[in-house]
Amino acid sequence: MTLYLDVIWLLNWLFDCLLLYWTAIILKRRVALWRVCAGGLIGSLIIVLAFTPFYAMADQFYMKIAFSLFMVLATFGFIRFNLFLKSLATLYFVTFLSGGILLGLHYLFEYQIVSKNPGQYAGINRFGDPVSWIFVMVGFPLAWQFSKRTLEGMEMAKLTHEQLVSVTVKVSEFEGTFQGLVDSGNQLYDPITRSPVMIISLSGDEAGIPSDMVELFKNPDILVRQEEQPEYTWTGRMRVIPYKVVGHEHQLLTAIKPDFIKISQGENEYQVKQGLVSFTFQQLSADNSYQSIVHPKMLTGIPVKNAS
């Protein structure tokens, strides 16, 4: 069997560089490209070591750990010990994750429980079923992209979860509790009172809201189209808020002055003394993880401890 040492070494150098680059992305560390290449070069030298008289050292646990330490030092440097350990742990996490995905894909498509030759088995404890380099070259970028997107999705879900609050709103006979998302991009204010505006999606939770108001919330353009404004049940509570969206200016939003707004965030509870609510029947979240968009100013007051 012919081994092309230069090809094996080059592929390992490339993959080590990709692993270090991915580690930098997860750690949100800005690293120069030459440092990533230097760290990958150090990691790939263990392949060269395996073809020298000191080949036995390449299989030693302490030698593998040593190469990992020098890879992290070359790429990220040493600032603090806990930061160094975090970088090292992230590198191992990335390595095990990408390697596990590759092995999983390989044995999903190639593994045979029953071999055609009874004397041969394709289990992972035998060397007769190696992962081909072509499979690694194609599968590694796919695994890297899959893992990167999955981790980004998990991070976004975590950030979104940290911004979720519980919102309770009462307007006359209507009272409802909704899951809310605190959105710093929500800059809706009543131009006269400067009251912040919260948006709530009803989506079947309109029990207690007068039928004429339900029709208005379903068709908010009625106020613009009608020459004479009819008398609505909540006319005394209504406010018309001008707003702009991308591609559309001079839009009008109907907001309601509620009896109270209560926002619970963890152990804190906020009683919003000055705020408006705009109801809509459009779904605000694709997975319905939240039903309202909370103005960040509504959480700037002094909270009280949530008794529940």
Disulfide bonds with the S-S distance in Angstrom:
none
